[in-house]
Amino acid sequence: MQEKEKPYACNFCSKAFSEQRSLKAHLQSHTNKKLKEEPYMCNICNKPFFSLSDLEIHTETHTKAKPYTCDICNKSFSYPSDFERHIRTHTKEKPYVCDICSEAFSQQGGLKAHLLKHTKEKPYECDVCRKAFSLKSTLKRHLQIHTEEKPYVCNICNKAFSEKKTLKNHLMTHNKEKPYVCNICSKAFLWPQNLEVHLRTHTKEKPFACEICHKAFSQKQVLLVHLRRHTKEKPYECDICRKGFSLKSNLERHIRTHTKEKPYTCDVCGKAYSETGHLKRHLQVHKKEKLHVCNICNKAFSYPSDLERHIRTHTIEKPYVCDICSEAFSQQGGLKAHLLKHTKEKPYECDVCSKAFLWPQNLEVHLRTHTKEKPFACEICHKAFSQKHVLLMHLRRHTKEKPYECDQCGKAFSLKSTFLRHLGTHMEEKPYICDICSKAFPLQEVLKRHLYVHKKEKQFECNVCNKSFSWKSHLKKHMLTHTKKKLQVFVIC
């Protein structure tokens, strides 16, 4: 592919652009002063500055003594004010309080930024598209959309990112050390605040209470999420499409659907992912040795944590409890997915039909309904499928494998749904009742499947009478009613 010509060059850093508007946006990231002004260069690291005073301040970072040392982490500072600011990251002290809503901040800059939310003032305007922003940092981030710049580079693998936070997330994939260890269960963490939150799973402490309904929570951020159910507030707005979110993490996830950034890289094969959970799943591919064996079913695992998770499928233990509605889960991932249901946020949106999804993999599957792509092909009969799990079910038709066996009568099934339906025939009691139609079920799994009838989009439509169904199998069954009618007419005639 031929590279685009880049005739527009920056006078300050010599970076070149194919469009004049991209150069204009880039120049704004340097300075708001006269554009013809020659930069002052640092003779130690060659960094350019647009005023002599800025250069002098920067030079001190190379030469000035750092007499102020933190007793907690040994980090050193040149100025007492910087040292004081740093200490507050350990003490969690927040001396700067908003007079309007009483929210507190550890830094004065944090309070100033927060006050702009109340005033609705947006003093920072983009010269390219005239969009306005409350914060200078938000404008800088926005400008990267026009310039496609990625100024934050990983010093380990040279991967570049448009945002500092994304680089920080990426750096954690290189850092293997987890110095903060739980003295109860020996689980290790990268950050002390993560350990602090984890300890509350043992102590059951819930120090954060809602002032409206008095419900208590173990984490401040979960309380804030809960409060937004009362206020309907969505303070995190996407600069690109203006979509609002109640959680910052959901906004960050959503932004990556625009930037296509994948900060989480596999150290083994170099494959990159937009979500840390996806990288963790991928790493299983590289794990060969499986030393940890389940004494119930003999299934083997590479890590003790994976075995622990698996054991809970036998014991039905559910240690991860939702602070909002008290629903319990056997896996932490299940709880995380569940929490998104409370926020009602679906950060992954289809560009074709605007349908939104909780998870990127769901969007990926949905997009295939538009593209008609079927990437999963059967090696035996070459039939292709849009989803991997549908291919796996299809393969059982060839292999005759029936992994789901009833321990009461010995009957085996190839599909979990059929197996669960069968289990219900052995149970007289039906304790699980549908809140919508009052139908009762013997198993919670069967009730969950039934709920899709109410919730799920009815995308399978009968071309004879236009009746719609949630499941393809239900449509097939319905089609037989038309076939039977035709046969009856034929017999009468």
N, C-alpha and C positions, 0 to 999 in steps of 0.2 A: 504494500500500500504506500503511495507517494505521500511524503510528509508535507504538510501545509507550509507555505512560505510565511515567515514571521518578520515583516518589515518594521514593526513598531517596537523600538527598544527603550528600556528604562534608563534615564540618565544617572540614576543612583546606583543600581546594582547590575545593570547590563542585561537583565532578563528581557527576552523578546516575546512578542505576541502577534498573532495573525490578524487581530482586529484592534482598531483604535480605542473602542469602548473598553476592551479588556485591559489595555495599557492604562487608561484613565482610572479604572477601578483599582488597579495595582498601585498606581502613584498615591492614591488616597490612603493606602495601607502604610505608606512611608511617612507622610507628613501632610499637614494642612497649610504649610508655608509656601513661599514662592517656589515654583517647580524648577526654575533654572539655577537655584542655589546649589553650589558645590558642597558635597558632604565632607564632614570631618572624619578622618579614618583613624581608628585605633591602631597604633603601630605594633601592638602585641598580637591581636587576633584579627585585624583588618575589618572589624565591624564598622559600618558607616553611621554617622550621627549628623543631625541637621542643626545642632547648636553646639557651641564650644562648651557650655555648661553641662550638657548631656554627656559629652565625651569625657569631661573631667570626672563626673560622677561614676561613669562606667569604668574609667581607668583605675579607680580605687578598688574595684572588685579584683583586680590583678595584684595591686601593690599594698593596699591598706591592711594593717593588722586587724585581727578579729579577737578582741580581748573578752568578749561576752560569750561564755560557753554554757550550753544547756546541761544541767546535771542529769537529766533524764535520758537524752539521746546523744549527748556530746557534740551536737551541731554548734558551730561558732558563728558569731555575728560581729560586724564592725560598729553598728550603732545600737545604743540601748533601746531605742524605739522598736527596731526590728526584733531584738531579743525579747522584749515584752510581748509583742504580737505573737511570736513563736510559742512562748510559754503558755499562752491561752489555748493553743491547740492541744496541750496536755491537760490543762486544768478544766477545760470546757467552760471557762468563765465567759460571760457575754455581757459586757458593761454598756453596750450601745443599744438603747431601747427605743422602739418606735412610739412616738407620742399618740399616734392615731389608733393602732391596733395592739400595742404592747409586745409585738414580736421582738425578740432580742438577738443581737449579733455579736460575734467576737471581734470583728474588725469594723472600723468606721466606714470603710468603703462598702461593706455589705449593707449597712444601714442606709447609706446614700442611694445605693442601687434600689433597695426596697422602697424607699420613699417615692421614687419615680412611678411605682405601680399605683400609688394613691393619687398622685397629681396627673397621671396619664400623659405626662410630658414626654415628647420624643424628639430631643434636640439633635440627634445624629442622623443625617440624611445621606442616602446613597446617591452619588453624582450620576450613576449610570441609569437607574430605574426610578429614582426619586422616592423610594420606600424609606420610611423614617423609623428610628429605633430609640428606645430609652437609654441603652447602654452603648458605649463606644466599642466594647468587646463584641457585642452582638452585631454591630455594623461590620466590624473586621471579619467576623465569621461569615456574614452575608456576602461580603465582597468576594470571598473565595468561590462563590457560585459563578460569578462572572469571569474570574481569572483562572479558575480550576487549579489554583495554587495548592500545594501541599507542603507547607513550610516546616512541619514537625517530623523530623527524621529519626528513626531508631538507630542508635549508635552500635547496636549489635548486628542487625541484619540489613540495615539501610532502607527498610521499608518506610515510605512517606505517608503522612496523614494531614488532613486539612485542619483538624482540631487537636489541641493539647491533651484534652481528656481522652480522646481515642488513642493517642500515643501511649498515655499512662496505662490504659487497659491492656494495650498490646505488650508493653514492657513486662507486665505481670506474667505473660505466657513464657517469658524467658527465666523469670525468677522462680526457682524451685523451693527456696528456703521458706519455711513457715515457722517463725520463732515463737509465736504465742500459742502455748499448749494448754488445753483444758486439764486441770488436775483431777477431774472426776472420770472422764472417759478417754483422755489422751488425744482427742481430736486437735489438730494444729491449724492455725490461722495466720494469714499474712499480716493482718492489722489488729491492734489491740481492741478497737471498737467492735470488730466482728466476734472476738472471743467474749467480750462483755455481753453482747446480745445472746450468744450461744449459751452462756452460763445460766441465763434465765430459763432455758428449757429444762434445766435440772432443778432450779430453785422455785420455779413456777411464779416468780415475782412478776407483777404487772404494775409498774410504777406510773404509767401514763393513763390518766382517766379523762373521758369525754365530759366537758362541762354541760353539755346539752342533755345526754341520756345516761351519764354516769358509768358507762361501760368502760372497763379497764383493759389496757394493752401492755404487752411486754416491750414493744418498740415504739419510739416516738413517731417514726415514719408511718407505722401502721395506724396510729392515732390520727395523724394528719390525713391519711387516705380516708379513714372513717369519717372525719369531720367534713370532708368534701361531699359525703353522701347527704349531709344536712344542708350544706351551703350551695351545692351543685357547681362549685368553683372548679375551673380548669385553667390554672395559672400558667401552664407551659404551652406556648404557642409555636408552631412550626413557622419559621421565617419564609419558607418557600411556598407552602400551600395554605397557610393560616389555620390549619387544623389544631384544635385545642386538646390538651391532655391534663389529667389531674396528677399524674406521676411524671417526674423528670426522666426516669429510666425508660418509660414508654415513649416519651418524645425523642430521646436519644436513639432508641430502636427504630422509630419511625423515620428519623432523619437519614438513617443508613439506607432506607429504601430509595431516597433521592440520590445520595452520594455514592451508593454501591460499595462503600468501604467495608473491608473485611479485616478487622484488626487482630483477630485471633488466629495465629498461624501454627500449624503442626510442625514441631521440631524434627520429626522423622522424615516426612515427605514434602514439606513446604506448602501443603494445601491450606488455603485461608478460609475463614468463616466469619460471618457478621455477628454471631452469638457465641458466647463462651460454652453454652450447653451443647451446641452443635459440634464444637471442637472436641469436647469430652466424649461425645458419642462416637465421633470419628476415631479417636485414639484407641477405642476397643479393637479396631481392625488390626492395629499393629501389635496388640498384646498376644503373645504366643503361649507362654507358660501359664498353666492354670493349676496352682498349687493348693488353692483353698476349695475344699470339696464339701458339699452339703451332705450331712449324715442322714437326711431324710430321703432325698431322691438321687443322690450321687452326682448332681450337676456340679461342674468345676468352674472356678473363677480365678482371674488373675490377681485381684485385689481383695483383702479382707472386707473392705467397705462394700464391695459388690456382693460378697457372700452374705453380709449382714442384711443388706437390702432384700436379697433373695429369700433369706430365712423368714422374713416378715410376711412373705406370700403364703408360708405354711402356718405361721403362728397367728396371723390376722392382727398383729400388733400395729397400731397406728399412732406413732409418737408425734407427728406433725399436725398441730391443731390450729385451725383458723381462729384468730382473735376476734373476728367480726361475727361469725355465725356458729362457731364451735365445731364445724365439720372436721373430722380427723382423716389423716392420710398416712399411708405406709411409707411414701417417698416424699422427699423435700420438693422435688420437681412437681409432684401432684398438687402440693399446697400452693406453690408459686403460680401454677396454671389457674388454680381455683381463685386466688386473690384477684386475678384480672377480671373475673366474672363480676366481682363487687364494683370495680371501677367502671365497668361497662365499656372499656376502651378496646378498640380493635385497630391497632396501629398500622396493619398491613393492608393496603387498599389496592384493588385491581384497577389498572390503568384503562382497561377496556370498558367495564360495566360499573365501576365504583363500588363493588361489593367489598366489604372490609372483613378482616380476619384477625383472630387473636395471635396466631403464630405464622411465621414466614413459610413453613412447610405446607400449611393449609392453603395459603395463597398460591404456592407453587403448583399444588395439585389442581386447584381451581382454574389456573391459567390454561391448563391442558384441555379444559372444556371449550376454550376459544380456539386454541391452536390445533386441536385434535391430535396432539402428539401422544404417542404410545411407546415410551422408551423401554418398557419391560417386556421382553419377548420370551416365550416358552421355547426351550432348546429341543423339545421333543416334537411338537406340532407346529412351531413357529407362530402361533397366535400371539398377538401383541396386546399389552394392557397399559393403561395410563397410571396405575398405582402398583407398587411393589407387592403389597399385601394381597391384592386381587390375583396377581400372578402366583403367589405362594398357595392360595386356595385352589387355583386352577391346577397346579402341579399335583395336588393330592388326587385329582381325578385319574392321573396317569399312574402314580405310585401306589394308589389305593391305601395310602397312609391315613390312619384314624387315631390322632394323638389324644383325643379327649375320651377317656373311658369312665363309665359310671361304676363306682365302687359298690353299688348296691345290687346291680343285675349283670354287670360285666359287659353291657352293650357299649360299643365304641362309635365315635363320630369324627368326621373330618372337620366340621365347623364348630367353633365355640358356641355360637348362637343356638345351633340345633341341640348341642349338648345341654345347655342351660334350660332350654325348653323341655327337654326330656327329664331333667332332674326334678322339674316341677310336678311331673306325673307321680313321683314317689312321695311328694309332700302334700299332706292334707291342709296344713295351716298355711294361710296366705297373709303374712303380717305387713307386707309392703303395699301401701295404697297410693294410687295416683291422685294428687291434689286437684287435678283438672277434671277427670271423668269418674273418679272413685273406683276404678277397676283395681282389683287386688291381685298381688303376685307373690309366689312363694320365695323368690330370691330378689335381693336388691339389684343385681346385675340385670335381671329380666325387666324390672321396673324402669331402670335407666334406659334400656333399649326401647321400651314402650314410650317413654317421654319424647323420643325423637319424632313420634307420630304427631305430637302436638307442636314441637319446636321446629323440626326440620323443614326446610323449604321443599315443597312438593314439585320436584323438577322432572319427574317421569310422568308424561301425559299420554293418555290413550288417544290414538288418532281416529277412533271410531266415535266415541261419545264425549271426548275432551275431559274426562275425569282425571284428576292428578293424584300421584302417590309419592310418598317419601322414599320408598324402596323400590328398586328395579324388580325384585322378586315378587312384590305385591302387584306391580303392573302386569307381569307375566301371568300371574294367577287370575287377575281380572280379565285379561284378554281371552282366556278360556271360556268365560261366560258368553262372549260374543260368538265364539266358535260353536258352542253348544246350541245357541239360538238358531244359527244358520243350519245346523244339522237337523234340528227339530222341524224347521220350515220345510227342508228337503224331504223329510219322512212323510209329513202331512200331505205334501203335494203328490 
